[in-house]
Amino acid sequence: MAVMEAAAARSRFMAPSTSPLAAQAYNLRCTLSFGDIYAQILVWMVVIFVSLAAGLALMGTSKPVLALVGVGLILVLSLPFLLFAFTTTLLNHIALEPRSAAEGDPA
């Protein structure tokens, strides 16, 4: 009973939705393909190989701790940029398409 009263009280204070998205049904479609992220993967692989090469070069100069720190630092600092690039590319390829009347209600 209290739940129904709380819902009724909330509905009195909520403004009706005037958003055009509320009246129309939409399909969510992802248009991302492998070609969209291929260059990002290649760049990150280059970063990994360059950091490993730098680490091996530092290993050879009898500074193994510096080599491990250098490789770790490069990988840790490059990972957020990779994740940001992936997520922004994904979000740019998400499309909301109006559902046609022929498709009907999926429920």
Buried (B, 14 or more C-beta within 10 A) or exposed (E): EEEEEEEEEEEEEEEEEEEEEEEEEEEEEEEBEEEBBEEBEEBBEEBBEEBBEBBEEBBEEEEEEEBEEBBEEBBEEBEEEBEEBBEEBEEEBEEEEEBEEEEEEEE
